Amino acid sequence: MTKALSIDLRERVVSVIDGGVSRRQAAARFGVSVSSAIRWHALARRSGSTAPRRQGGDRRSGRIEAHADVILDAVAKRPDTTLAELRELLVGHGITVGIATLWRFFARRKITLKKSPGMQRSRIVPTS
């Protein structure tokens, strides 16, 4: 995974730009891309800091989390429902998600949807 460039470098680039040098010249001087110099300068003007944001992580689960009550109510009413059935239920509410998205939704909550327990082992014929 890539690592963000240092805050010191970011601040030096921004200070040179604030001193009157163009963004392209500042980028060439410090050996960074022009787009980085532009973004860092805009970030410094907007927030007053050039610190990088966190990298990675989940950015799309909010879509399904907004409908958590619908999903959890459906599971509470019918505990043996399948992920495909839940997906169809959500389509009825105007939400299209994949089965893997539902899987991750339940994994975040440590909810496992298991089938009913199987039969007891046979005493006469051993099974493996």
VMD Tcl script that builds the backbone (N, CA, C; Angstrom):
set m [mol new atoms 384]
animate dup $m
set s [atomselect $m all]
$s set {name element resname resid chain x y z} {
  {N N MET 1 A 0.845 -1.173 0.000}
  {CA C MET 1 A 0.000 0.000 0.000}
  {C C MET 1 A 0.887 1.232 0.000}
  {N N THR 2 A 0.519 2.232 -0.734}
  {CA C THR 2 A 1.315 3.442 -0.789}
  {C C THR 2 A 1.185 4.217 0.506}
  {N N LYS 3 A 2.155 5.066 0.731}
  {CA C LYS 3 A 2.180 5.860 1.951}
  {C C LYS 3 A 2.128 7.332 1.560}
  {N N ALA 4 A 1.415 8.120 2.328}
  {CA C ALA 4 A 1.296 9.542 2.048}
  {C C ALA 4 A 2.646 10.224 2.236}
  {N N LEU 5 A 2.886 11.251 1.438}
  {CA C LEU 5 A 4.122 12.019 1.583}
  {C C LEU 5 A 4.076 12.817 2.882}
  {N N SER 6 A 5.244 13.176 3.374}
  {CA C SER 6 A 5.341 13.797 4.696}
  {C C SER 6 A 4.640 15.151 4.758}
  {N N ILE 7 A 4.205 15.480 5.955}
  {CA C ILE 7 A 3.541 16.763 6.177}
  {C C ILE 7 A 4.540 17.896 5.962}
  {N N ASP 8 A 5.810 17.658 6.317}
  {CA C ASP 8 A 6.845 18.672 6.140}
  {C C ASP 8 A 6.971 19.057 4.663}
  {N N LEU 9 A 7.025 18.064 3.796}
  {CA C LEU 9 A 7.118 18.336 2.358}
  {C C LEU 9 A 5.887 19.082 1.862}
  {N N ARG 10 A 4.735 18.666 2.315}
  {CA C ARG 10 A 3.491 19.316 1.920}
  {C C ARG 10 A 3.493 20.791 2.334}
  {N N GLU 11 A 3.933 21.042 3.573}
  {CA C GLU 11 A 3.947 22.420 4.063}
  {C C GLU 11 A 4.950 23.275 3.316}
  {N N ARG 12 A 6.105 22.696 2.954}
  {CA C ARG 12 A 7.100 23.457 2.185}
  {C C ARG 12 A 6.565 23.818 0.810}
  {N N VAL 13 A 5.885 22.885 0.167}
  {CA C VAL 13 A 5.312 23.168 -1.158}
  {C C VAL 13 A 4.259 24.271 -1.051}
  {N N VAL 14 A 3.400 24.182 -0.056}
  {CA C VAL 14 A 2.341 25.180 0.120}
  {C C VAL 14 A 2.931 26.549 0.451}
  {N N SER 15 A 3.964 26.581 1.283}
  {CA C SER 15 A 4.553 27.869 1.640}
  {C C SER 15 A 5.228 28.528 0.446}
  {N N VAL 16 A 5.847 27.745 -0.428}
  {CA C VAL 16 A 6.464 28.301 -1.638}
  {C C VAL 16 A 5.376 28.852 -2.563}
  {N N ILE 17 A 4.259 28.141 -2.681}
  {CA C ILE 17 A 3.148 28.613 -3.519}
  {C C ILE 17 A 2.577 29.904 -2.940}
  {N N ASP 18 A 2.438 29.958 -1.614}
  {CA C ASP 18 A 1.946 31.175 -0.975}
  {C C ASP 18 A 2.926 32.329 -1.153}
  {N N GLY 19 A 4.191 32.006 -1.341}
  {CA C GLY 19 A 5.213 33.030 -1.558}
  {C C GLY 19 A 5.207 33.618 -2.948}
  {N N GLY 20 A 4.401 33.085 -3.837}
  {CA C GLY 20 A 4.274 33.668 -5.161}
  {C C GLY 20 A 4.718 32.776 -6.312}
  {N N VAL 21 A 5.253 31.612 -6.019}
  {CA C VAL 21 A 5.684 30.688 -7.072}
  {C C VAL 21 A 4.456 29.941 -7.585}
  {N N SER 22 A 4.426 29.646 -8.867}
  {CA C SER 22 A 3.285 28.914 -9.422}
  {C C SER 22 A 3.280 27.480 -8.893}
  {N N ARG 23 A 2.135 26.868 -8.994}
  {CA C ARG 23 A 2.015 25.488 -8.507}
  {C C ARG 23 A 2.887 24.538 -9.311}
  {N N ARG 24 A 2.956 24.767 -10.610}
  {CA C ARG 24 A 3.797 23.915 -11.466}
  {C C ARG 24 A 5.273 24.049 -11.111}
  {N N GLN 25 A 5.718 25.276 -10.875}
  {CA C GLN 25 A 7.121 25.491 -10.525}
  {C C GLN 25 A 7.438 24.886 -9.157}
  {N N ALA 26 A 6.515 25.031 -8.212}
  {CA C ALA 26 A 6.724 24.448 -6.881}
  {C C ALA 26 A 6.786 22.928 -6.969}
  {N N ALA 27 A 5.930 22.344 -7.785}
  {CA C ALA 27 A 5.936 20.888 -7.950}
  {C C ALA 27 A 7.246 20.419 -8.548}
  {N N ALA 28 A 7.731 21.129 -9.559}
  {CA C ALA 28 A 8.995 20.748 -10.194}
  {C C ALA 28 A 10.160 20.917 -9.213}
  {N N ARG 29 A 10.122 21.961 -8.416}
  {CA C ARG 29 A 11.205 22.237 -7.464}
  {C C ARG 29 A 11.331 21.148 -6.408}
  {N N PHE 30 A 10.193 20.625 -5.929}
  {CA C PHE 30 A 10.225 19.620 -4.871}
  {C C PHE 30 A 10.066 18.193 -5.392}
  {N N GLY 31 A 9.902 18.035 -6.687}
  {CA C GLY 31 A 9.826 16.693 -7.268}
  {C C GLY 31 A 8.533 15.953 -6.975}
  {N N VAL 32 A 7.429 16.698 -6.912}
  {CA C VAL 32 A 6.127 16.072 -6.727}
  {C C VAL 32 A 5.275 16.374 -7.948}
  {N N SER 33 A 4.152 15.708 -8.060}
  {CA C SER 33 A 3.294 15.943 -9.211}
  {C C SER 33 A 2.576 17.285 -9.084}
  {N N VAL 34 A 2.215 17.832 -10.220}
  {CA C VAL 34 A 1.507 19.111 -10.247}
  {C C VAL 34 A 0.157 18.970 -9.548}
  {N N SER 35 A -0.520 17.862 -9.781}
  {CA C SER 35 A -1.832 17.666 -9.162}
  {C C SER 35 A -1.719 17.615 -7.640}
  {N N SER 36 A -0.635 17.032 -7.117}
  {CA C SER 36 A -0.450 17.005 -5.666}
  {C C SER 36 A -0.267 18.415 -5.121}
  {N N ALA 37 A 0.543 19.214 -5.788}
  {CA C ALA 37 A 0.758 20.595 -5.339}
  {C C ALA 37 A -0.554 21.373 -5.352}
  {N N ILE 38 A -1.367 21.169 -6.369}
  {CA C ILE 38 A -2.658 21.858 -6.466}
  {C C ILE 38 A -3.578 21.406 -5.332}
  {N N ARG 39 A -3.648 20.094 -5.109}
  {CA C ARG 39 A -4.517 19.578 -4.048}
  {C C ARG 39 A -4.065 20.027 -2.666}
  {N N TRP 40 A -2.757 19.997 -2.410}
  {CA C TRP 40 A -2.252 20.402 -1.108}
  {C C TRP 40 A -2.530 21.876 -0.846}
  {N N HIS 41 A -2.358 22.706 -1.862}
  {CA C HIS 41 A -2.615 24.136 -1.693}
  {C C HIS 41 A -4.100 24.384 -1.440}
  {N N ALA 42 A -4.948 23.702 -2.178}
  {CA C ALA 42 A -6.391 23.848 -1.961}
  {C C ALA 42 A -6.787 23.356 -0.569}
  {N N LEU 43 A -6.191 22.259 -0.124}
  {CA C LEU 43 A -6.473 21.720 1.208}
  {C C LEU 43 A -6.042 22.704 2.288}
  {N N ALA 44 A -4.883 23.315 2.102}
  {CA C ALA 44 A -4.394 24.283 3.090}
  {C C ALA 44 A -5.295 25.511 3.149}
  {N N ARG 45 A -5.794 25.954 1.998}
  {CA C ARG 45 A -6.706 27.098 1.992}
  {C C ARG 45 A -8.045 26.737 2.630}
  {N N ARG 46 A -8.513 25.534 2.363}
  {CA C ARG 46 A -9.830 25.113 2.847}
  {C C ARG 46 A -9.828 24.791 4.345}
  {N N SER 47 A -8.834 24.027 4.799}
  {CA C SER 47 A -8.862 23.547 6.185}
  {C C SER 47 A -7.751 24.122 7.059}
  {N N GLY 48 A -6.762 24.762 6.453}
  {CA C GLY 48 A -5.666 25.315 7.240}
  {C C GLY 48 A -4.590 24.298 7.574}
  {N N SER 49 A -4.731 23.078 7.117}
  {CA C SER 49 A -3.764 22.026 7.397}
  {C C SER 49 A -3.485 21.251 6.119}
  {N N THR 50 A -2.262 20.727 6.022}
  {CA C THR 50 A -1.917 19.920 4.858}
  {C C THR 50 A -1.810 18.437 5.217}
  {N N ALA 51 A -2.283 18.083 6.400}
  {CA C ALA 51 A -2.184 16.696 6.854}
  {C C ALA 51 A -2.998 15.777 5.947}
  {N N PRO 52 A -2.452 14.596 5.626}
  {CA C PRO 52 A -3.188 13.663 4.772}
  {C C PRO 52 A -4.356 13.032 5.507}
  {N N ARG 53 A -5.368 12.642 4.738}
  {CA C ARG 53 A -6.495 11.914 5.320}
  {C C ARG 53 A -6.128 10.452 5.454}
  {N N ARG 54 A -6.916 9.718 6.218}
  {CA C ARG 54 A -6.675 8.289 6.366}
  {C C ARG 54 A -6.837 7.592 5.026}
  {N N GLN 55 A -6.032 6.568 4.798}
  {CA C GLN 55 A -6.117 5.804 3.568}
  {C C GLN 55 A -6.840 4.496 3.819}
  {N N GLY 56 A -7.505 4.016 2.779}
  {CA C GLY 56 A -8.145 2.718 2.844}
  {C C GLY 56 A -9.414 2.730 3.667}
  {N N GLY 57 A -9.844 1.561 4.033}
  {CA C GLY 57 A -11.046 1.439 4.831}
  {C C GLY 57 A -12.299 1.331 3.979}
  {N N ASP 58 A -13.385 1.140 4.649}
  {CA C ASP 58 A -14.665 0.955 3.987}
  {C C ASP 58 A -15.332 2.298 3.780}
  {N N ARG 59 A -15.666 2.610 2.542}
  {CA C ARG 59 A -16.314 3.882 2.242}
  {C C ARG 59 A -17.709 3.711 1.679}
  {N N ARG 60 A -18.143 2.466 1.482}
  {CA C ARG 60 A -19.429 2.268 0.829}
  {C C ARG 60 A -20.475 1.575 1.685}
  {N N SER 61 A -20.121 1.195 2.901}
  {CA C SER 61 A -21.100 0.458 3.703}
  {C C SER 61 A -22.227 1.355 4.196}
  {N N GLY 62 A -22.047 2.648 4.145}
  {CA C GLY 62 A -23.095 3.559 4.591}
  {C C GLY 62 A -24.381 3.403 3.803}
  {N N ARG 63 A -24.257 2.972 2.559}
  {CA C ARG 63 A -25.434 2.768 1.710}
  {C C ARG 63 A -26.370 1.721 2.290}
  {N N ILE 64 A -25.811 0.612 2.723}
  {CA C ILE 64 A -26.659 -0.452 3.265}
  {C C ILE 64 A -26.958 -0.208 4.745}
  {N N GLU 65 A -26.053 0.456 5.440}
  {CA C GLU 65 A -26.276 0.730 6.862}
  {C C GLU 65 A -27.480 1.655 7.051}
  {N N ALA 66 A -27.790 2.460 6.068}
  {CA C ALA 66 A -28.948 3.347 6.158}
  {C C ALA 66 A -30.255 2.552 6.207}
  {N N HIS 67 A -30.226 1.306 5.754}
  {CA C HIS 67 A -31.420 0.462 5.717}
  {C C HIS 67 A -31.302 -0.714 6.690}
  {N N ALA 68 A -30.482 -0.542 7.717}
  {CA C ALA 68 A -30.247 -1.625 8.672}
  {C C ALA 68 A -31.526 -2.045 9.377}
  {N N ASP 69 A -32.386 -1.098 9.687}
  {CA C ASP 69 A -33.618 -1.457 10.399}
  {C C ASP 69 A -34.514 -2.361 9.566}
  {N N VAL 70 A -34.585 -2.117 8.261}
  {CA C VAL 70 A -35.399 -2.969 7.376}
  {C C VAL 70 A -34.840 -4.388 7.353}
  {N N ILE 71 A -33.531 -4.501 7.235}
  {CA C ILE 71 A -32.901 -5.821 7.142}
  {C C ILE 71 A -33.041 -6.576 8.460}
  {N N LEU 72 A -32.735 -5.901 9.551}
  {CA C LEU 72 A -32.787 -6.577 10.850}
  {C C LEU 72 A -34.216 -6.949 11.239}
  {N N ASP 73 A -35.206 -6.124 10.862}
  {CA C ASP 73 A -36.608 -6.475 11.116}
  {C C ASP 73 A -37.016 -7.711 10.326}
  {N N ALA 74 A -36.559 -7.787 9.077}
  {CA C ALA 74 A -36.892 -8.947 8.253}
  {C C ALA 74 A -36.293 -10.223 8.831}
  {N N VAL 75 A -35.083 -10.134 9.355}
  {CA C VAL 75 A -34.436 -11.307 9.942}
  {C C VAL 75 A -35.106 -11.671 11.267}
  {N N ALA 76 A -35.544 -10.665 12.013}
  {CA C ALA 76 A -36.226 -10.951 13.281}
  {C C ALA 76 A -37.564 -11.645 13.032}
  {N N LYS 77 A -38.271 -11.249 11.970}
  {CA C LYS 77 A -39.551 -11.874 11.657}
  {C C LYS 77 A -39.384 -13.290 11.128}
  {N N ARG 78 A -38.334 -13.480 10.325}
  {CA C ARG 78 A -38.115 -14.782 9.708}
  {C C ARG 78 A -36.626 -15.115 9.767}
  {N N PRO 79 A -36.175 -15.753 10.842}
  {CA C PRO 79 A -34.745 -15.993 11.040}
  {C C PRO 79 A -34.087 -16.894 9.996}
  {N N ASP 80 A -34.851 -17.723 9.309}
  {CA C ASP 80 A -34.244 -18.637 8.345}
  {C C ASP 80 A -34.252 -18.094 6.921}
  {N N THR 81 A -34.409 -16.800 6.774}
  {CA C THR 81 A -34.399 -16.202 5.440}
  {C C THR 81 A -33.001 -16.274 4.830}
  {N N THR 82 A -32.940 -16.340 3.528}
  {CA C THR 82 A -31.652 -16.419 2.842}
  {C C THR 82 A -31.214 -15.024 2.408}
  {N N LEU 83 A -29.952 -14.909 2.058}
  {CA C LEU 83 A -29.436 -13.626 1.594}
  {C C LEU 83 A -30.103 -13.208 0.281}
  {N N ALA 84 A -30.392 -14.186 -0.560}
  {CA C ALA 84 A -31.075 -13.877 -1.825}
  {C C ALA 84 A -32.475 -13.333 -1.559}
  {N N GLU 85 A -33.154 -13.886 -0.583}
  {CA C GLU 85 A -34.494 -13.385 -0.239}
  {C C GLU 85 A -34.419 -11.974 0.349}
  {N N LEU 86 A -33.405 -11.732 1.158}
  {CA C LEU 86 A -33.223 -10.381 1.700}
  {C C LEU 86 A -32.924 -9.377 0.592}
  {N N ARG 87 A -32.145 -9.837 -0.364}
  {CA C ARG 87 A -31.826 -8.973 -1.505}
  {C C ARG 87 A -33.094 -8.605 -2.267}
  {N N GLU 88 A -33.980 -9.574 -2.486}
  {CA C GLU 88 A -35.240 -9.305 -3.173}
  {C C GLU 88 A -36.127 -8.365 -2.360}
  {N N LEU 89 A -36.105 -8.530 -1.043}
  {CA C LEU 89 A -36.860 -7.636 -0.174}
  {C C LEU 89 A -36.366 -6.194 -0.323}
  {N N LEU 90 A -35.062 -6.028 -0.370}
  {CA C LEU 90 A -34.503 -4.685 -0.526}
  {C C LEU 90 A -34.800 -4.093 -1.899}
  {N N VAL 91 A -34.849 -4.931 -2.914}
  {CA C VAL 91 A -35.220 -4.447 -4.245}
  {C C VAL 91 A -36.634 -3.892 -4.206}
  {N N GLY 92 A -37.508 -4.523 -3.435}
  {CA C GLY 92 A -38.865 -4.021 -3.251}
  {C C GLY 92 A -38.902 -2.654 -2.588}
  {N N HIS 93 A -37.866 -2.341 -1.817}
  {CA C HIS 93 A -37.754 -1.027 -1.180}
  {C C HIS 93 A -36.966 -0.041 -2.039}
  {N N GLY 94 A -36.557 -0.466 -3.226}
  {CA C GLY 94 A -35.816 0.415 -4.126}
  {C C GLY 94 A -34.320 0.448 -3.881}
  {N N ILE 95 A -33.794 -0.569 -3.220}
  {CA C ILE 95 A -32.367 -0.633 -2.890}
  {C C ILE 95 A -31.777 -1.841 -3.604}
  {N N THR 96 A -30.771 -1.621 -4.412}
  {CA C THR 96 A -30.111 -2.739 -5.081}
  {C C THR 96 A -28.744 -2.951 -4.456}
  {N N VAL 97 A -28.548 -4.122 -3.886}
  {CA C VAL 97 A -27.267 -4.498 -3.284}
  {C C VAL 97 A -26.944 -5.920 -3.707}
  {N N GLY 98 A -25.688 -6.268 -3.597}
  {CA C GLY 98 A -25.268 -7.620 -3.908}
  {C C GLY 98 A -25.356 -8.517 -2.682}
  {N N ILE 99 A -25.298 -9.787 -2.924}
  {CA C ILE 99 A -25.349 -10.747 -1.832}
  {C C ILE 99 A -24.111 -10.598 -0.951}
  {N N ALA 100 A -22.964 -10.323 -1.559}
  {CA C ALA 100 A -21.740 -10.138 -0.775}
  {C C ALA 100 A -21.853 -8.914 0.137}
  {N N THR 101 A -22.574 -7.902 -0.299}
  {CA C THR 101 A -22.783 -6.720 0.537}
  {C C THR 101 A -23.598 -7.082 1.766}
  {N N LEU 102 A -24.619 -7.892 1.571}
  {CA C LEU 102 A -25.416 -8.360 2.704}
  {C C LEU 102 A -24.582 -9.236 3.631}
  {N N TRP 103 A -23.740 -10.053 3.033}
  {CA C TRP 103 A -22.866 -10.929 3.815}
  {C C TRP 103 A -21.979 -10.076 4.742}
  {N N ARG 104 A -21.351 -9.036 4.186}
  {CA C ARG 104 A -20.490 -8.164 4.980}
  {C C ARG 104 A -21.292 -7.397 6.038}
  {N N PHE 105 A -22.540 -7.036 5.708}
  {CA C PHE 105 A -23.418 -6.355 6.657}
  {C C PHE 105 A -23.598 -7.202 7.914}
  {N N PHE 106 A -23.886 -8.478 7.725}
  {CA C PHE 106 A -24.076 -9.377 8.861}
  {C C PHE 106 A -22.752 -9.698 9.553}
  {N N ALA 107 A -21.673 -9.776 8.797}
  {CA C ALA 107 A -20.368 -10.066 9.395}
  {C C ALA 107 A -19.938 -8.930 10.325}
  {N N ARG 108 A -20.229 -7.678 9.944}
  {CA C ARG 108 A -19.891 -6.544 10.811}
  {C C ARG 108 A -20.613 -6.624 12.145}
  {N N ARG 109 A -21.800 -7.189 12.140}
  {CA C ARG 109 A -22.594 -7.310 13.360}
  {C C ARG 109 A -22.404 -8.654 14.055}
  {N N LYS 110 A -21.547 -9.487 13.490}
  {CA C LYS 110 A -21.301 -10.837 14.020}
  {C C LYS 110 A -22.586 -11.643 14.113}
  {N N ILE 111 A -23.440 -11.496 13.095}
  {CA C ILE 111 A -24.681 -12.255 13.005}
  {C C ILE 111 A -24.459 -13.369 11.992}
  {N N THR 112 A -24.690 -14.586 12.406}
  {CA C THR 112 A -24.582 -15.704 11.483}
  {C C THR 112 A -25.955 -16.304 11.299}
  {N N LEU 113 A -26.324 -16.506 10.069}
  {CA C LEU 113 A -27.608 -17.116 9.753}
  {C C LEU 113 A -27.346 -18.584 9.431}
  {N N LYS 114 A -27.661 -19.428 10.376}
  {CA C LYS 114 A -27.398 -20.851 10.213}
  {C C LYS 114 A -28.696 -21.600 9.971}
  {N N LYS 115 A -28.575 -22.677 9.284}
  {CA C LYS 115 A -29.711 -23.568 9.099}
  {C C LYS 115 A -29.998 -24.275 10.423}
  {N N SER 116 A -31.130 -24.942 10.488}
  {CA C SER 116 A -31.460 -25.679 11.704}
  {C C SER 116 A -30.446 -26.814 11.879}
  {N N PRO 117 A -30.192 -27.232 13.109}
  {CA C PRO 117 A -29.176 -28.263 13.334}
  {C C PRO 117 A -29.544 -29.560 12.626}
  {N N GLY 118 A -28.534 -30.266 12.200}
  {CA C GLY 118 A -28.746 -31.524 11.490}
  {C C GLY 118 A -29.215 -32.628 12.417}
  {N N MET 119 A -29.403 -33.785 11.845}
  {CA C MET 119 A -29.867 -34.926 12.634}
  {C C MET 119 A -28.737 -35.439 13.512}
  {N N GLN 120 A -29.112 -36.205 14.522}
  {CA C GLN 120 A -28.110 -36.804 15.397}
  {C C GLN 120 A -27.335 -37.856 14.619}
  {N N ARG 121 A -26.123 -38.100 15.067}
  {CA C ARG 121 A -25.294 -39.108 14.414}
  {C C ARG 121 A -25.885 -40.497 14.653}
  {N N SER 122 A -25.728 -41.327 13.672}
  {CA C SER 122 A -26.247 -42.679 13.770}
  {C C SER 122 A -25.391 -43.520 14.724}
  {N N ARG 123 A -26.056 -44.301 15.572}
  {CA C ARG 123 A -25.308 -45.191 16.476}
  {C C ARG 123 A -24.957 -46.501 15.777}
  {N N ILE 124 A -25.724 -46.827 14.747}
  {CA C ILE 124 A -25.547 -48.127 14.096}
  {C C ILE 124 A -24.461 -48.036 13.013}
  {N N VAL 125 A -24.589 -47.062 12.132}
  {CA C VAL 125 A -23.636 -46.912 11.050}
  {C C VAL 125 A -22.840 -45.629 11.281}
  {N N PRO 126 A -21.573 -45.769 11.600}
  {CA C PRO 126 A -20.791 -44.542 11.846}
  {C C PRO 126 A -20.611 -43.747 10.550}
  {N N THR 127 A -20.783 -42.478 10.674}
  {CA C THR 127 A -20.579 -41.582 9.520}
  {C C THR 127 A -19.454 -40.623 9.876}
  {N N SER 128 A -18.762 -40.180 8.858}
  {CA C SER 128 A -17.662 -39.267 9.133}
  {C C SER 128 A -17.953 -37.870 8.686}
}
mol reanalyze $m
mol bondsrecalc $m
mol representation Tube
mol addrep $m
